[in-house]
């Protein structure tokens, strides 16, 4: 009788525990977002700007305007590929913070290679080759920190950030000296004609890069959560020592993770050029990768949640560009919001760790 009563009590307690866990995850994910909006609103008040008017215009432009929502969805493509890149790395316990340089390497070589191929092969072949080139050069740029981490034990945070600075400078040098378009006075690569770029979706201006990004994020989510390869990567990320004792080839897996992560980042640059911009100018750096980092953490490395947070960031970035012209707020104010979000997220994680520590004690 007592055992039956205990089982009934456990069965009743289980849903409440599950609900608390769900609410806890939502609070840790959505709480920092709300806090970042509130704090950003206070900064806007100090700038003598009505935060309700500002965010109303931002969301109206980025989400409810026909042209704005198409621009938002187009921008999501490269950002989702960067999210896929970071999910692979972070789930494997690797901090690949060199995504901006990997993005630019992919963008520059795709911009240089594809216009030269278009006159000689079918457009779809040129586009596929351009994307392959962008992914390949992005992956190559990630191999230096990969080998240093795998075989020398050097901290990848330092090496990837250093490779970022080198990559940004090298990309600019390549555009100015190697891939310069001789037909223009502006230092830029040859421009890929609009009709030769990635096709749009239906009668809209939405680049099909959006579909590429969605497929990449969902594929990464499936591989990391449903396959043996993903399990091996998660084991390496959770405890590299235990992975070694389990017989896993940790150095080889580390290099593989870097190559996959950097390859997605390079592909992101290729998709941005082949689907939207058409060329790369000297000193161009949209710095998308660093902006996506807090979004991936908010999503708890979940592919489906990452899509939602990337959509939110795209709305803010597209809307803020219009708000800069209409309301006089700098168009980089979205980055201020992201920076506040990153700080709040760090504080929330610290608080959550302290709470778990107390509960364990």
TIMARPA-593542 format. One line per 4 residues: number of its first residue (from 0); for each residue z, y, x of N, C-alpha, C. Coordinates in steps of 0.02 Angstrom, whole numbers, plus 50000, padded with zeros to 5 digits. Layout:
NUM) Z/Y/X/Z/Y/X/Z/Y/X; ... $
This chain:
0) 50000/49939/50041/50000/50000/50000/50000/50063/50043; 50042/50062/50095/50046/50121/50138/49981/50132/50175; 49947/50076/50195/49884/50083/50229/49831/50113/50183; 49831/50091/50119/49784/50118/50071/49795/50192/50060 $
4) 49858/50211/50054/49875/50282/50045/49853/50324/50105; 49863/50296/50164/49842/50332/50225/49767/50341/50227; 49730/50288/50208/49657/50293/50208/49633/50346/50160; 49665/50348/50100/49646/50399/50050/49660/50468/50077 $
8) 49717/50477/50111/49734/50542/50139/49685/50563/50193; 49665/50514/50235/49616/50531/50287/49549/50550/50258; 49529/50513/50204/49464/50528/50173/49464/50597/50141; 49522/50618/50115/49526/50685/50085/49528/50739/50139 $
12) 49559/50722/50195/49566/50773/50248/49500/50783/50285; 49458/50731/50288/49396/50735/50326/49351/50792/50303; 49337/50800/50237/49294/50856/50217/49323/50924/50235; 49388/50932/50230/49418/50997/50247/49411/51012/50321 $
16) 49419/50959/50362/49410/50969/50435/49338/50988/50449; 49290/50954/50416/49220/50969/50426/49204/51040/50404; 49233/51061/50347/49221/51130/50325/49248/51181/50375; 49307/51167/50403/49335/51213/50452/49291/51217/50514 $
20) 49263/51159/50534/49219/51159/50593/49155/51199/50579; 49128/51190/50518/49067/51227/50501/49081/51302/50499; 49136/51322/50467/49153/51393/50464/49166/51420/50534; 49196/51378/50577/49209/51400/50645/49145/51414/50684 $
24) 49096/51368/50676/49032/51378/50710/48996/51440/50683; 48997/51449/50616/48965/51509/50587/48998/51573/50612; 49065/51571/50615/49101/51631/50638/49084/51647/50711; 49080/51595/50753/49064/51606/50823/48992/51626/50834 $
28) 48948/51611/50787/48877/51628/50794/48861/51695/50761; 48884/51703/50698/48867/51763/50660/48917/51820/50673; 48979/51803/50690/49029/51855/50703/49008/51903/50758; 48987/51878/50816/48964/51924/50869/48905/51967/50848 $
32) 48860/51940/50806/48803/51980/50782/48827/52039/50740; 48872/52025/50693/48898/52079/50650/48937/52130/50692; 48977/52105/50739/49015/52151/50782/48968/52194/50823; 48914/52166/50848/48866/52204/50888/48833/52259/50846 $
36) 48817/52243/50782/48788/52294/50739/48838/52350/50725; 48901/52333/50714/48952/52384/50700/48960/52429/50761; 48968/52400/50820/48977/52440/50881/48915/52482/50896; 48856/52453/50885/48795/52492/50895/48791/52550/50845 $
40) 48815/52537/50784/48817/52591/50735/48862/52648/50756; 48919/52631/50788/48963/52684/50814/48929/52725/50868; 48890/52692/50910/48853/52728/50962/48801/52774/50930; 48769/52750/50878/48720/52792/50842/48754/52853/50812 $
44) 48815/52844/50785/48852/52902/50758/48866/52953/50812; 48884/52929/50872/48895/52975/50928/48831/53012/50948; 48774/52981/50935/48709/53012/50948/48687/53056/50890; 48730/53062/50838/48716/53101/50778/48657/53072/50739 $
48) 48655/53006/50737/48604/52970/50698/48640/52926/50647; 48617/52930/50585/48646/52889/50532/48628/52815/50544; 48677/52773/50558/48660/52703/50573/48629/52667/50514; 48648/52684/50452/48619/52651/50394/48545/52670/50387 $
52) 48530/52733/50400/48459/52754/50397/48419/52721/50453; 48450/52717/50512/48414/52688/50569/48399/52614/50557; 48451/52575/50541/48439/52504/50531/48399/52490/50468; 48406/52533/50418/48364/52525/50359/48291/52533/50377 $
56) 48276/52583/50420/48206/52593/50440/48183/52536/50485; 48227/52513/50531/48208/52459/50576/48190/52396/50537; 48234/52376/50491/48220/52315/50452/48162/52325/50404; 48156/52386/50377/48100/52399/50333/48033/52393/50368 $
60) 48032/52417/50431/47970/52414/50469/47958/52343/50496; 48009/52311/50524/47999/52247/50557/47996/52188/50510; 48022/52195/50448/48027/52138/50403/47989/52147/50338; 47986/52208/50312/47958/52218/50246/47891/52255/50246 $
64) 47870/52280/50303/47804/52312/50308/47752/52258/50325; 47695/52256/50291/47645/52204/50305/47623/52203/50378; 47608/52262/50406/47588/52263/50476/47647/52247/50522; 47707/52271/50503/47765/52259/50544/47784/52185/50547 $
68) 47782/52151/50490/47802/52080/50490/47751/52038/50528; 47687/52058/50528/47637/52022/50567/47649/52033/50642; 47668/52094/50660/47685/52107/50731/47748/52068/50751; 47796/52065/50705/47858/52027/50719/47843/51954/50731 $
72) 47802/51923/50689/47786/51852/50696/47745/51839/50760; 47701/51886/50777/47662/51878/50838/47708/51880/50900; 47756/51926/50899/47801/51931/50956/47846/51869/50962; 47859/51836/50907/47903/51778/50909/47874/51721/50952 $
76) 47807/51716/50957/47777/51661/50994/47802/51655/51066; 47793/51707/51108/47818/51703/51176/47894/51697/51180; 47930/51729/51134/48003/51725/51135/48027/51654/51119; 47994/51620/51074/48013/51551/51058/48001/51504/51117 $
80) 47947/51516/51154/47935/51476/51214/47989/51488/51266; 48011/51550/51272/48067/51564/51318/48131/51531/51294; 48141/51531/51228/48200/51496/51200/48197/51422/51217; 48138/51391/51211/48130/51321/51229/48146/51310/51302 $
84) 48123/51356/51344/48137/51352/51416/48212/51353/51430; 48247/51398/51397/48319/51404/51410/48359/51347/51380; 48338/51322/51323/48374/51266/51292/48372/51205/51337; 48313/51191/51366/48308/51134/51412/48356/51143/51471 $
88) 48355/51203/51501/48396/51214/51560/48470/51213/51544; 48491/51249/51493/48562/51256/51477/48592/51190/51454; 48554/51151/51416/48580/51086/51394/48590/51039/51453; 48551/51049/51506/48558/51008/51565/48607/51038/51615 $
92) 48642/51091/51595/48692/51122/51638/48663/51163/51694; 48602/51187/51686/48569/51227/51738/48556/51297/51712; 48574/51346/51752/48566/51417/51734/48501/51443/51764; 48447/51434/51726/48383/51462/51748/48378/51534/51723 $
96) 48398/51581/51766/48395/51652/51748/48334/51687/51778; 48286/51646/51802/48226/51675/51831/48167/51676/51783; 48181/51675/51719/48128/51671/51669/48080/51729/51670; 48104/51789/51687/48059/51847/51687/48004/51841/51740 $
100) 48023/51818/51800/47972/51808/51852/47926/51751/51835; 47953/51697/51807/47911/51640/51787/47863/51661/51732; 47887/51702/51685/47845/51730/51632/47787/51770/51663; 47803/51813/51711/47752/51856/51741/47702/51816/51783 $
104) 47726/51765/51819/47680/51723/51857/47629/51691/51810; 47654/51664/51755/47609/51634/51706/47561/51685/51676; 47586/51745/51661/47545/51797/51631/47490/51820/51678; 47508/51833/51741/47460/51860/51789/47404/51810/51802 $
108) 47421/51747/51814/47368/51699/51830/47326/51681/51769; 47356/51681/51710/47316/51671/51649/47269/51729/51638; 47293/51790/51650/47252/51850/51641/47196/51852/51692; 47208/51827/51753/47157/51828/51805/47105/51772/51796 $
112) 47128/51714/51773/47086/51654/51770/47042/51652/51707; 47071/51666/51650/47036/51653/51587/46973/51696/51578; 46975/51763/51590/46912/51801/51581/46855/51778/51625; 46870/51749/51683/46818/51724/51727/46788/51659/51701 $
116) 46826/51621/51663/46803/51557/51637/46763/51564/51573; 46779/51615/51533/46749/51621/51466/46672/51620/51466; 46638/51654/51514/46565/51653/51511/46534/51585/51528; 46573/51539/51556/46545/51476/51580/46564/51415/51540 $
120) 46616/51419/51500/46639/51361/51461/46653/51385/51390; 46659/51337/51342/46679/51358/51274/46746/51394/51275; 46755/51440/51228/46815/51481/51228/46879/51439/51224; 46878/51387/51182/46939/51346/51174/46956/51311/51239 $
124) 46905/51292/51278/46919/51261/51343/46951/51312/51390; 46924/51373/51390/46952/51425/51432/47024/51441/51413; 47038/51443/51348/47106/51458/51326/47155/51402/51345; 47134/51340/51335/47177/51284/51355/47189/51285/51430 $
128) 47137/51298/51468/47144/51301/51541/47189/51358/51561; 47182/51415/51527/47225/51472/51542/47298/51458/51529; 47312/51423/51473/47382/51406/51459/47409/51355/51508; 47365/51308/51528/47387/51259/51578/47402/51292/51645 $
132) 47360/51340/51664/47371/51377/51726/47436/51416/51723; 47448/51448/51666/47510/51488/51660/47572/51443/51665; 47570/51386/51631/47627/51340/51635/47635/51313/51706; 47580/51297/51739/47583/51269/51806/47612/51318/51857 $
136) 47589/51381/51855/47615/51429/51903/47687/51449/51887; 47705/51449/51823/47775/51460/51806/47819/51406/51834; 47796/51343/51827/47835/51286/51853/47840/51290/51929; 47785/51307/51962/47786/51313/52035/47837/51365/52058 $
140) 47842/51420/52022/47889/51473/52041/47961/51450/52032; 47972/51401/51990/48040/51375/51981/48060/51321/52029; 48013/51297/52071/48028/51241/52115/48073/51260/52174; 48069/51322/52197/48112/51342/52254/48186/51337/52236 $
144) 48209/51370/52183/48279/51361/52164/48295/51290/52143; 48245/51253/52118/48256/51184/52098/48276/51141/52158; 48236/51144/52211/48251/51104/52270/48314/51128/52305; 48326/51193/52304/48387/51218/52335/48449/51194/52298 $
148) 48445/51190/52231/48501/51164/52192/48508/51089/52200; 48451/51054/52197/48453/50980/52196/48473/50950/52263; 48449/50979/52318/48459/50947/52383/48504/50986/52431; 48518/51050/52415/48562/51089/52458/48625/51113/52421 $
152) 48627/51103/52356/48685/51122/52317/48695/51197/52309; 48642/51237/52320/48648/51309/52313/48651/51329/52239; 48691/51379/52224/48700/51402/52156/48635/51430/52129; 48610/51401/52074/48546/51422/52047/48548/51491/52014 $
156) 48607/51515/51996/48611/51583/51968/48587/51633/52020; 48611/51625/52081/48592/51671/52135/48518/51663/52153; 48496/51601/52162/48427/51591/52184/48376/51611/52131; 48390/51597/52067/48341/51616/52016/48338/51692/52007 $
160) 48395/51726/52013/48394/51799/52010/48357/51829/52069; 48367/51800/52129/48329/51823/52187/48254/51812/52178; 48236/51754/52151/48165/51740/52138/48137/51786/52085; 48180/51810/52040/48158/51860/51992/48132/51922/52026 $
164) 48173/51950/52072/48152/52011/52107/48088/51999/52146; 48084/51942/52180/48023/51927/52218/47963/51920/52172; 47973/51886/52115/47918/51875/52069/47891/51939/52038; 47937/51984/52019/47915/52048/51990/47873/52087/52040 $
168) 47894/52088/52103/47856/52125/52154/47790/52091/52169; 47791/52024/52174/47730/51988/52189/47679/51995/52133; 47701/51993/52071/47655/52002/52015/47620/52069/52019; 47657/52121/52035/47627/52187/52041/47577/52190/52099 $
172) 47594/52160/52155/47549/52159/52213/47485/52121/52196; 47492/52064/52162/47433/52025/52143/47386/52065/52098; 47415/52102/52051/47373/52142/52005/47338/52197/52043; 47372/52229/52090/47343/52287/52125/47293/52267/52180 $
176) 47304/52211/52212/47265/52195/52271/47219/52134/52263; 47237/52087/52221/47199/52024/52217/47159/52019/52153; 47191/52032/52097/47159/52022/52032/47139/52088/51998; 47133/52141/52036/47117/52207/52008/47048/52207/51976 $
180) 47044/52236/51916/46981/52243/51881/46941/52300/51914; 46885/52286/51946/46848/52340/51981/46816/52390/51933; 46814/52373/51869/46781/52417/51821/46827/52471/51794; 46891/52470/51812/46938/52520/51786/46973/52556/51843 $
184) 46998/52615/51828/47038/52653/51877/47112/52638/51871; 47131/52607/51814/47201/52587/51803/47213/52521/51838; 47267/52514/51877/47281/52449/51909/47300/52396/51858; 47251/52354/51841/47261/52301/51792/47211/52245/51805 $
188) 47224/52187/51775/47177/52131/51780/47119/52143/51732; 47068/52100/51738/47013/52103/51689/47041/52090/51619; 47011/52122/51570/47034/52116/51501/46997/52061/51464; 47034/52017/51433/47004/51965/51392/46985/51995/51325 $
192) 46922/51988/51305/46897/52017/51243/46937/51991/51183; 46945/52033/51133/46985/52014/51075/46958/51951/51042; 46893/51945/51037/46864/51886/51004/46873/51822/51044; 46893/51828/51107/46903/51769/51150/46976/51750/51156 $
196) 47020/51784/51122/47091/51770/51127/47111/51714/51078; 47174/51695/51080/47198/51643/51035/47183/51663/50963; 47161/51617/50921/47143/51634/50852/47203/51658/50812; 47189/51700/50763/47242/51723/50719/47250/51676/50660 $
200) 47304/51683/50624/47318/51639/50567/47288/51669/50504; 47236/51637/50479/47205/51661/50417/47176/51731/50425; 47187/51771/50373/47160/51839/50372/47211/51889/50400; 47261/51866/50436/47312/51910/50463/47298/51925/50537 $
204) 47341/51965/50566/47337/51979/50638/47389/51937/50677; 47420/51889/50644/47472/51848/50676/47438/51800/50725; 47458/51803/50788/47429/51758/50838/47452/51687/50827; 47408/51640/50842/47427/51569/50836/47477/51549/50891 $
208) 47492/51596/50936/47546/51584/50983/47612/51570/50948; 47619/51596/50887/47680/51581/50847/47686/51506/50835; 47632/51474/50817/47634/51402/50805/47650/51364/50869; 47623/51387/50925/47637/51355/50990/47711/51360/51005 $
212) 47740/51419/50993/47812/51428/51006/47855/51385/50961; 47837/51382/50896/47875/51341/50850/47873/51267/50869; 47814/51243/50885/47807/51172/50906/47848/51159/50968; 47847/51206/51016/47884/51196/51079/47959/51191/51066 $
216) 47986/51237/51026/48058/51237/51014/48079/51174/50977; 48042/51155/50926/48060/51095/50888/48052/51032/50930; 48000/51030/50972/47990/50972/51015/48048/50966/51065; 48068/51022/51094/48124/51022/51141/48188/50999/51106 $
220) 48199/51025/51046/48259/51005/51008/48259/50930/50996; 48201/50902/50977/48197/50830/50965/48209/50790/51029; 48176/50811/51083/48183/50774/51146/48255/50775/51171; 48287/50833/51167/48355/50840/51194/48407/50805/51151 $
224) 48393/50795/51087/48443/50766/51042/48428/50695/51019; 48365/50672/51029/48346/50608/50999/48314/50559/51049; 48309/50576/51112/48276/50532/51159/48322/50514/51217; 48305/50459/51251/48344/50438/51309/48340/50489/51365 $
228) 48281/50519/51374/48273/50569/51426/48319/50629/51413; 48321/50651/51351/48366/50706/51333/48439/50688/51344; 48456/50625/51328/48525/50603/51340/48542/50605/51414; 48496/50583/51456/48509/50586/51529/48520/50658/51552 $
232) 48480/50704/51526/48488/50774/51546/48555/50801/51522; 48576/50782/51462/48640/50807/51437/48698/50777/51477; 48691/50715/51498/48744/50685/51540/48749/50722/51606; 48692/50738/51636/48692/50776/51699/48726/50844/51688 $
236) 48710/50876/51632/48739/50941/51619/48814/50939/51605; 48836/50884/51572/48907/50879/51555/48950/50862/51615; 48925/50817/51658/48965/50795/51716/48918/50763/51766; 48897/50803/51817/48849/50778/51866/48879/50720/51906 $
240) 48945/50722/51919/48977/50668/51956/48974/50603/51918; 48989/50606/51853/48985/50546/51811/48913/50521/51807; 48865/50567/51807/48795/50546/51804/48775/50508/51867; 48801/50530/51925/48787/50494/51987/48816/50424/51984 $
244) 48878/50418/51961/48910/50352/51956/48876/50307/51905; 48843/50339/51856/48807/50300/51806/48739/50277/51831; 48721/50298/51892/48658/50276/51921/48599/50321/51907; 48611/50381/51879/48557/50427/51865/48534/50463/51929 $
248) 48469/50474/51934/48441/50510/51992/48449/50585/51980; 48509/50611/51994/48525/50680/51978/48479/50730/52012; 48464/50724/52078/48419/50773/52108/48350/50774/52075; 48322/50715/52062/48256/50713/52030/48258/50743/51960 $
252) 48311/50728/51922/48317/50757/51855/48326/50833/51858; 48361/50857/51909/48370/50929/51917/48303/50964/51929; 48262/50935/51973/48196/50963/51986/48153/50960/51923; 48157/50905/51887/48118/50898/51825/48138/50951/51774 $
256) 48203/50963/51767/48227/51013/51719/48200/51082/51738; 48205/51099/51802/48179/51164/51824/48105/51170/51810; 48067/51117/51825/47995/51120/51815/47977/51129/51742; 48012/51092/51698/47998/51098/51626/48018/51167/51601 $
260) 48078/51189/51620/48102/51254/51598/48057/51311/51622; 48041/51311/51687/47998/51363/51714/47927/51358/51686; 47904/51296/51673/47838/51288/51643/47834/51319/51574; 47885/51310/51533/47886/51343/51467/47887/51419/51475 $
264) 47925/51445/51524/47927/51517/51534/47859/51543/51556; 47825/51507/51601/47758/51526/51621/47709/51524/51563; 47714/51472/51522/47671/51466/51463/47683/51524/51415; 47745/51547/51411/47761/51605/51369/47721/51666/51391 $
268) 47718/51677/51458/47678/51732/51483/47604/51723/51467; 47579/51661/51474/47509/51649/51458/47493/51661/51385; 47537/51639/51341/47526/51649/51269/47529/51724/51251; 47573/51761/51284/47577/51834/51271/47511/51868/51290 $
272) 47481/51847/51346/47419/51879/51368/47360/51854/51328; 47355/51789/51319/47296/51761/51285/47297/51773/51210; 47356/51788/51182/47359/51798/51110/47369/51870/51089; 47392/51913/51135/47411/51980/51114/47385/52035/51160 $
276) 47404/52034/51223/47391/52092/51267/47322/52091/51298; 47297/52034/51319/47230/52030/51348/47226/52044/51422; 47273/52080/51450/47274/52093/51522/47345/52107/51546; 47354/52112/51611/47418/52129/51640/47409/52191/51682 $
280) 47451/52241/51670/47450/52301/51711/47502/52296/51767; 47490/52333/51820/47537/52333/51875/47605/52359/51851; 47658/52329/51876/47727/52348/51861/47747/52334/51789; 47708/52294/51753/47725/52276/51684/47778/52221/51684 $
284) 47831/52231/51647/47883/52180/51640/47921/52192/51575; 47905/52154/51523/47939/52163/51459/48011/52138/51459; 48031/52100/51511/48100/52075/51518/48123/52037/51457; 48079/51994/51431/48096/51955/51372/48149/51902/51386 $
288) 48145/51871/51446/48187/51812/51459/48261/51829/51455; 48282/51883/51486/48352/51901/51486/48376/51919/51416; 48330/51945/51375/48349/51962/51306/48360/51899/51264; 48325/51845/51281/48330/51784/51242/48394/51744/51259 $
292) 48422/51756/51319/48481/51718/51340/48538/51719/51288; 48561/51778/51266/48615/51778/51217/48594/51747/51151; 48530/51750/51133/48507/51720/51070/48515/51644/51073; 48499/51614/51130/48505/51542/51138/48578/51521/51137 $
296) 48622/51561/51166/48693/51545/51164/48719/51551/51093; 48698/51602/51057/48719/51609/50987/48696/51549/50946; 48637/51523/50962/48611/51465/50926/48644/51400/50948; 48690/51403/50997/48723/51343/51023/48672/51292/51047 $
300) 48617/51316/51077/48565/51274/51106/48531/51231/51052; 48534/51253/50990/48503/51217/50935/48435/51249/50921; 48382/51208/50920/48315/51235/50912/48304/51271/50846; 48330/51242/50791/48321/51272/50725/48357/51340/50721 $
304) 48418/51343/50746/48455/51406/50745/48422/51457/50791; 48393/51435/50847/48360/51481/50894/48302/51516/50860; 48267/51481/50815/48211/51512/50780/48236/51572/50739; 48292/51563/50705/48320/51618/50665/48341/51677/50707 $
308) 48375/51665/50762/48398/51721/50804/48340/51755/50839; 48289/51717/50859/48229/51748/50889/48194/51792/50837; 48192/51768/50775/48161/51809/50722/48199/51874/50713; 48266/51871/50714/48306/51932/50708/48291/51980/50765 $
312) 48289/51955/50826/48276/51998/50883/48205/52029/50879; 48157/51990/50856/48089/52015/50850/48085/52072/50798; 48121/52062/50743/48123/52115/50692/48152/52179/50722; 48207/52172/50758/48240/52230/50788/48194/52264/50839 $
316) 48161/52225/50881/48120/52255/50933/48059/52290/50904; 48026/52259/50855/47968/52291/50824/47989/52352/50784; 48043/52345/50746/48067/52402/50707/48091/52460/50749; 48124/52445/50805/48150/52499/50847/48094/52539/50881 $
320) 48037/52505/50894/47981/52542/50923/47956/52595/50875; 47954/52579/50810/47934/52630/50761/47989/52681/50750; 48052/52659/50751/48107/52705/50741/48111/52756/50798; 48090/52736/50857/48091/52783/50914/48045/52842/50900 $
324) 47989/52829/50869/47943/52884/50853/47966/52924/50792; 47997/52890/50744/48015/52923/50682/48083/52958/50685; 48133/52928/50720/48201/52953/50718/48226/52978/50785; 48186/52973/50837/48206/53000/50902/48256/52957/50940 $
328) 48268/52895/50917/48312/52850/50953/48270/52813/51005; 48293/52808/51068/48253/52774/51119/48235/52703/51097; 48173/52682/51113/48151/52616/51090/48186/52559/51126; 48223/52575/51180/48262/52523/51213/48331/52515/51183 $
332) 48344/52548/51127/48410/52542/51096/48424/52470/51074; 48371/52433/51060/48381/52362/51044/48414/52325/51102; 48397/52345/51163/48428/52313/51221/48502/52331/51226; 48520/52391/51203/48591/52409/51200/48627/52363/51152 $
336) 48596/52350/51094/48626/52304/51046/48633/52234/51075; 48581/52211/51112/48584/52145/51143/48639/52142/51196; 48645/52196/51235/48698/52198/51286/48767/52195/51254; 48777/52232/51200/48842/52229/51164/48852/52159/51137 $
340) 48799/52130/51110/48803/52062/51084/48825/52012/51138; 48798/52020/51197/48815/51975/51252/48889/51982/51271; 48914/52044/51272/48985/52055/51289/49030/52026/51235; 49013/52039/51172/49053/52013/51116/49052/51937/51116 $
344) 48993/51908/51130/48987/51836/51133/49032/51806/51187; 49033/51839/51245/49077/51816/51299/49150/51819/51279; 49170/51873/51246/49239/51879/51223/49256/51827/51170; 49207/51814/51126/49219/51764/51073/49226/51694/51103 $
348) 49185/51679/51153/49190/51614/51186/49257/51607/51222; 49279/51661/51254/49344/51660/51289/49400/51648/51239; 49397/51683/51182/49449/51675/51131/49447/51604/51103; 49386/51578/51091/49381/51510/51065/49408/51458/51114 $
352) 49396/51469/51179/49422/51422/51229/49498/51425/51231; 49527/51485/51225/49600/51491/51224/49629/51457/51164; 49597/51463/51106/49621/51430/51045/49619/51355/51052; 49564/51329/51080/49559/51256/51090/49610/51231/51140 $
356) 49624/51273/51190/49674/51254/51239/49744/51250/51208; 49760/51298/51165/49824/51298/51131/49829/51239/51084; 49773/51224/51049/49775/51168/51002/49784/51102/51039; 49753/51097/51099/49761/51037/51138/49831/51029/51166 $
360) 49862/51086/51183/49931/51083/51209/49979/51064/51155 $
